[in-house]
Amino acid sequence: LETDQTFHGIEYLIEAKAKEEMLIMRVEEKYTGKIWKAEFTNKYVEDITTKTGNFRKFPIFLKMLRSALTKESENVYIDVLTAQDLELLKSKKQTSLRPV
């Protein structure tokens, strides 16, 4: 599945493939050509969904990803986060966990 998406005013070409028990993702920033690629095993995807508190079996996760990429549902969406975005989320989480 290939799709064009815009996140935070930046256009991306997103490619998602499922091969056997593997998810292969490729995200390209359209105008700079920057590329991010990764492969995730079915076990890794299931472990990550467990850690989020919202466990999904691999085939269900793939269906949800497809739904988000094709915008079939308003309830399922994706976002592209930079390393800086992730650090900000991490610091907010740590702040919220501190006792008052």
C-alpha positions as CSV (number, residue, x, y, z in Angstrom):
1,L,0.0,0.0,0.0
2,E,1.4,3.4,-1.0
3,T,-0.2,6.7,-0.1
4,D,0.6,10.4,0.1
5,Q,0.0,12.0,3.5
6,T,0.6,15.4,5.1
7,F,1.6,15.7,8.7
8,H,2.4,19.0,10.4
9,G,2.5,20.7,7.0
10,I,5.0,18.3,5.5
11,E,4.1,16.0,2.6
12,Y,5.2,12.3,2.8
13,L,5.0,9.2,0.6
14,I,4.2,6.3,2.9
15,E,4.6,2.7,1.9
16,A,3.5,-0.2,4.1
17,K,4.0,-3.9,3.1
18,A,3.3,-7.0,5.0
19,K,5.4,-10.0,4.1
20,E,4.9,-13.2,6.0
21,E,5.1,-12.2,9.6
22,M,6.9,-8.9,9.0
23,L,5.7,-5.3,8.5
24,I,7.9,-3.2,6.3
25,M,7.5,0.6,6.5
26,R,9.1,3.3,4.3
27,V,8.3,7.0,4.8
28,E,9.8,9.5,2.4
29,E,9.6,13.3,2.9
30,K,8.5,14.4,-0.6
31,Y,10.5,17.5,-1.1
32,T,13.7,16.7,0.7
33,G,13.9,13.1,-0.2
34,K,14.7,12.1,3.4
35,I,13.8,8.4,3.9
36,W,13.0,6.4,7.0
37,K,12.7,2.6,6.6
38,A,12.0,-0.1,9.2
39,E,11.0,-3.7,9.5
40,F,8.9,-4.9,12.4
41,T,8.2,-8.6,13.2
42,N,4.7,-9.6,14.2
43,K,6.0,-10.3,17.7
44,Y,7.5,-6.8,18.0
45,V,4.2,-5.2,16.9
46,E,2.2,-7.3,19.3
47,D,4.7,-6.4,22.2
48,I,4.4,-2.7,21.4
49,T,0.6,-2.8,21.3
50,T,0.7,-4.6,24.7
51,K,2.9,-1.8,26.1
52,T,0.5,0.8,25.0
53,G,-2.3,-0.9,26.9
54,N,-4.2,-1.6,23.7
55,F,-3.0,-5.1,22.6
56,R,-3.7,-6.1,19.0
57,K,-2.9,-9.3,17.1
58,F,-0.7,-8.6,14.1
59,P,-3.4,-9.2,11.5
60,I,-5.7,-6.8,13.3
61,F,-2.9,-4.2,13.6
62,L,-2.4,-4.4,9.8
63,K,-6.1,-3.9,9.2
64,M,-6.0,-0.8,11.4
65,L,-2.9,0.5,9.7
66,R,-4.5,0.1,6.3
67,S,-7.6,1.9,7.6
68,A,-5.5,4.8,8.9
69,L,-3.5,5.1,5.7
70,T,-6.6,5.0,3.4
71,K,-8.5,7.2,5.9
72,E,-11.4,4.7,5.9
73,S,-12.2,5.6,9.5
74,E,-12.0,8.7,11.6
75,N,-11.3,6.5,14.7
76,V,-8.0,5.2,13.4
77,Y,-5.2,7.6,12.4
78,I,-1.4,7.7,12.1
79,D,1.1,10.5,12.7
80,V,4.7,11.1,11.9
81,L,6.7,12.2,14.9
82,T,10.3,13.5,14.9
83,A,12.9,12.5,17.5
84,Q,12.2,15.9,19.1
85,D,8.4,15.2,19.2
86,L,9.1,11.8,20.9
87,E,11.4,13.5,23.5
88,L,8.7,16.0,24.3
89,L,6.1,13.2,24.8
90,K,8.6,11.3,27.0
91,S,9.2,14.4,29.2
92,K,5.5,15.1,29.5
93,K,4.9,11.5,30.6
94,Q,7.7,11.7,33.2
95,T,6.3,15.0,34.5
96,S,2.9,13.5,34.8
97,L,4.2,10.5,36.8
98,R,6.0,12.6,39.4
99,P,4.3,12.8,42.8
100,V,3.0,16.1,43.9
